Amino acid sequence: LEPDRRAMIWTNETGEEKVFSFDDMRRYSNKTANLLVKHGVKKGDMVMLVLKRHYQFWFTILALHKIGAVTIPATNQLMKKDYVYRFKAADVSAIVATADGMVTDVVEESCKEYGDLKAKFVVRGSKEGWIDFDKELEEMSDEFPRADTKALEPMLMYFSSGTTGYPKMVMHDHTYAIGHLITAKYWHNIPADGLHLTISETGWGKAVWGKLYGQWMV
């Protein structure tokens, strides 16, 4: 085990930069899990993430795996009809969304037609009626007892882009992560101390199979 090994270098267009170790990811995902559980997220819940390429995406997806909840990544380009369709189709119970742009406004408009969101978290900003993710995160414990999950239990769900009609739900179980060892080792050919950049926004599937599971494992 090498908890101090570099897991991620994150930067943005304004020059802000953060370097996270694997132990940082462990601690922050535990804090995030405690935050989500505090506000009612539990095993089996469907939770949507609209987080662009913020580092909080990695905290949150790992936290949801530890809780045993199902992650639904989504792009920040969705409009009201897209949210309403996804909320209803997947029975979404919580959302973690960026404060950038109009995302929270569109979600609020969507909630006029879908009243089953139990919790709304906002990242990198604050908004009335939303839980301030970054502020509350610092108050949480960095220890969390991971839920028991089985290999074939649901872990991750995407709405496929499709070719006609509305997108279809595609569910992945916990074996999905280990399946991408092949992707990282034999396709991306990632060395243990290398740097790998996938430009995909975290709402798209390539964000997890291209820069999370297999890549961190190797």
N, C-alpha and C positions, 0 to 999 in steps of 0.2 A: 504493500500500500504506500502511496506517495500523495498524501493529502495536500501538500504544498505545490504539487505540479500545476503548471499553468493550464487552465481549462478554457479561458476565453480572453481575448483582447477586444473590447468594445469601444467604438468611437462613433461620433456623429458629425453632421455637417458644420457644427459650430466649434469643433475641435475638442469637445469634452471627451475624455478617455478614462476608461476603467479597466483594470486587469483583475480577473477573478481566478482564484485557485479552485481545485476541486473541493477543498474543504469550505471555501466561501460558498460554493454552490450548495453544498450540503446544509450549511447553516442557514442560508437565505431561503432555501426551499422549505426547510423546517419552519422557519418563521412565517413564511407564506402559508404553509399548511395550517398552522395555528390560527392565523388571521382568517382564513377561509372557514375553518371549522367554527370559530367564534361567531361568525355570521350565518351559520346554519348549513354550510356545504357538508355533505356526507357521502359515504360510499354509494356509488350508483348514480349520483346526480349528474346531470348533463350541464356542463359549464362552457360557455363560449368565450374565446379569447380574441380580442381585436386589438393587437398590440404592436402593429407595424414591425419594426426591428428593435424595439426597446429591450434592454437586457432583462427587464421584469418578465418577459415572456418565458425565459428559461427558468426563472424562479418558480413561476406559476405552473408550468406544465409538469415539472418535477414534483411540485407540491400535490397536484391533482393525482399523479400516479401514486404517491404515498398515501393519500386519502382513499384511493380506490374509486374516485370520481372519473367521469369520462370527459376528456378534453375535446372541444370543437373549435379548432382554429378557423378564423375567418378574416378576410381582407377588409381593410378600412374603406374600400370602394363600394361596399354594399349600400343600397338605398332602402327606404322604408319597406317596400314590398318584399325585398330580399330577407330582411330581418324577420318580418312577420311570418313569412313562409318557413324559415328555419326554426324560429322559436316554436311554432305550432307543430311542425313535423317531428322535431326532436324532443319536445317537451322540456325545453331549456329552463333551468331553475335559477341560474346566476350568470352574470357576465362581468368580465374584467376588460375594460376598454381604455384606450388612449384618450387623453385630453386634447390631443392635437386635432385640428380641423373641426369637422362637424359631427364626428362620430357619436358623441353623447347626445347631441340634439336629435339626431336621426333615431337613436335607440329610444329616446323618450317619446317621440312621435309614434314609434312602433308599439310602445307599451299601451297606447290608447286602444289598440286592437288586441293586445295580449297582456293579460293581467297576472300572469303566473310567475314573473321574475321575483324571487324572494330577496335577492341581493344584487346591487349594482356597485361595482368597484371602479374607481377612476385612477389612472396612472399618469404620473408626470403633470399633475395639476389638481385642482379641487373644483367641486361643483355641488351646489345645493341639491340634496336628495341622493347624493352618491357617497359611498364610503371612500375616504382618502387613503388609497392603498399605501403610498409611500410614507405617510405620516404614521399610520397605525402599525406598519410593518416593524418599525424600530422599537415598538413597545412589546413585541412578541418574544416568547422564549425561542431559543434556537435548538431546542430538543423536541422531537415529535415521535410518538410511537407509531411506526408505519402499520397500516392496516394489512391484514392477511389477504392476499389476492392470488388467484389461480391463473395459470398460463392462458387459459381460454376465456377468461372473463374480459369484458370490453374495457378498452383503455383509451382509444383515440377514434374520433369519427370525423370524416370529411364530407362535405357536400361536393360531389363531383361536378365539374363544369358542364359535362354533358354536351350533346349536340342539338337536341330539340327539347322543348318543354323546360320545366324546372329541374334543377340539379337533383341527383339522387344521393341518398345517404349511403356512405361506405364505412362500415365499422371495422376497426382493427383491434385484435386482442393483444395481450402482453407478449406474445411471441414475436410481434412485429419488430420490436426493438432489436432483438438479437439477430433477426434475419438480415439486418443491414450491416452486420460485420463484413459480409462479402462486398457490399457496396464500397465501404471505406478502404478495406485492405486491398482488394483486387481491381477495383475500378478507379477510385480516387488515388490509390497508392500512397496513403498518408503515412509519413514517418512519425515516430513517437513524439518528437519534439518539433514537428512541423506546424505551419500555420495554414489553415484552410478557410477560404472565403466562399460562401454561397450567397449570391446577391438576392436570392428570393426573399420576398416579404414573408413574415411568419404566418400569414393567412393561407399560404399555399403549401401543398404537400411536400415539395422539395425542401422546405425549411426544416422538416424533421428528419427525412431520410437523407438529406444532403448536408446537414450540419449539426446533428445532435447525437443520435443513438450510436451508429457504428463508428462515427468519427471519434467520439469520446472513448469508446471501448478500446480502440487501437492506439 
